[in-house]
Amino acid sequence: MRESRRHWLDEQAIERLAQHIPFETDPRTKAELIEMLRGIVLRVGGEIDRDIFGFEASQSLQRLGLWHRLGGGEA
């Protein structure tokens, strides 16, 4: 149960950060959010199916070069 909860939380964090980053106006905060997102994706991205992400999040992840780090789905 703990593992599935952690997995869900990681998915949610990736989705929400990826959706928020394009709208962040402060460059310093934006850089911090990108690094936070990058850290999560590098840590657990291979275990997360990219098909679960919505359009905005997937576009943001592709722009940041993190899309290929996620598991499953089409490349």
Secondary structure, 3 states (H helix, E strand, C coil): CHHHHHHHHHHHHHHHHHHHHHHCCCHHHHHHHHHHHHHHHHHHHHHCEHHHCCHHHHHHHHHCCCHHHCECCCC
